[in-house]
Amino acid sequence: MSTDAVKVKILDKEYLVACPPEEERALQASARHLSEKMTEIRKTGKVVGVDRIAVMAGLNIAHEAIESGIGPGADMSYDAGNRLKKLNKKIDKALAQYRQAEFN
C-alpha cells in the first residue's frame, strides 16, 4: 500500500501528512473537523496556546466518539442494549397509538 504526502490545513496552518490515496478524503474530513473544533475553542478565549487548544479539541472529539459508541472506551454492549431499549419504547408507543386509533 503506497502513501502520499497530503496537505491539510488545521487552524490556519498547513501540514503534510502521509496517507494512502484511498484514505485522503477521510483525512481531509478529519482535518476539517479538528480545525473546526479548535476554532470553536480558540474563540471562547478560555484556552491559550495552540497545543492546549489541540489537546482540548482532541479530548472533546474523543469524548463524542465514546458517547456515540464508536470510540475505544465505549461499552458496546451497554450502548447496544440502551439503543434497543429506546427502540422498544418507540415501538411500544407507536403500537399504543395505533391501538388507540383503532378504538376511536
Number of C-alpha atoms within 10 A of each C-alpha: 6 8 13 12 13 16 16 19 14 20 17 9 8 11 13 11 14 14 18 14 14 11 10 19 11 11 19 16 12 14 18 16 15 20 20 15 20 22 17 13 18 19 9 9 8 8 14 11 8 12 10 14 20 21 12 16 22 15 12 15 16 16 15 13 15 17 14 12 17 14 15 10 12 15 14 15 10 11 16 12 12 12 12 12 12 12 12 12 12 12 12 12 12 12 12 12 11 11 11 10 9 8 6 5
